Amino acid sequence: MLAQPAVILEYVLVLAFLAFFALVLLMLLRGRIDLTDLLSDPGLNGKASLSRFQLLVFTLVIGGLYLVLCIENAQFLDIPGGVLGLLGISGGSYLISKNLSGNPPAPQPQPEPPKVP
């Protein structure tokens, strides 16, 4: 008896996710990915940023709950618009706080003046 293509696709997606997770974990353990400044903001002299913490916690909680619900129901579920709205508000507050913290924008390249022959 052959498995349905949708089931095979789900197994492939799960295996790809697990491989990606293992790769990131391996890079973390070898020190190739640095998480020391994950919650600190350069504009705050290395102090913790509440907006970064909020974005991290919201993302982890919503992602974890979605994973648990998908495992319990054995299928991918639709994400309600309200949840996506909350994630958008959290991300927006991070972007606004980043602009308000006084971090100077990256320098823009200046066009060269035209050359006169």
N, C-alpha and C positions, 0 to 999 in steps of 0.2 A: 504494500500500500504506500503510495507516494504522498508526501506532505503537500499541503496547499502552498502556492507561491507566497501568499500573504504571511504564512507562518515562517517560511524560510526567510523572507525579508525581515521579519521581526527578530529572528535569531541572528541574522547578519548585523543588524543595527545594534543589538545588544552586545555582540562580540566586538564590534568596532568601538562602541563607547567604552567597554572594559579595557580594550587595548590602549585607547587614548588616555584613560584614567591611569593605567599602569605606567605609561610613558611619562606623564606629568609627575607622578609620584616618584619615579626613578630619577627624574631630573631634579626634583626637590631634594631628594636624599643625597645626590651627588653635588649639590650646591650650584647647579646651573641656573636655577630659578631662585631669586632672592625675595623673600617675603618680609624682610625686616621693616620696610617702610610701607607696609600694606595699609595700615590705619593712620599713619602720620602724614601730615601735609607740609611740604617744604615752606609754605608761606607762614606756618605757625611755629617755625624753628624746631621741627621734629616732634611737636606735641600731637596728641591724638586728635583726629578730626571726627566730630560727631556725625557729620553727614556721610563720611566714608564708612563709619561703623554701621550707621542705619542702612545704607545701601547693601553692605555685606550681609548683615543679619537678615534683612528682608529677602534678599536673593537666596540665601541658604535655606531659610525656613520655607519659602514658597517652593523652591526646587525640591527640597526634601519631602514636603507633603505631597507634591505632585508625583514624585517617584514612588512613595508608599501607596498612594491611591491607585496608580497604574499597576503596581505589583498585585495589590489586593484584587483588582478587577480583571487582571490578565489582559488588559488592552489599554491603548492610549486614550486619554480622556481629553475633552475640550476644556480649555482654560477659560473661566468666566471673565467677562470684560472688566468687572470690578477689580479683580486681582491684577490684571494687566494695568489698570488705571493706578492702583497703589504702587506697583513697580515703577510706573512712569513718574509718579509724584516723587518717589524716593530718588530716582535718577535725576529728575529735574532739580530737586533741592540740592543734590550734590553739585550739579553744574552751576547753579546760582551761587552757592557758597564758594565754589572755586573762583568765580569771577569777582565776588565781593572780598575775597581774602587778600587782594592786592598783588597777586602774582602777575608779573608783567607778561604781556603776550609775547610769543616768539617773534623775533625780528623778521620782517618781511624783506625779501631781496629787492633792492632798488634797481630800476631799469637804468641801463647805461645811457648817457647822453649821446645824441647822434654825432658821428664824426664828420667834421668838415674837411673836405679834401684840400 
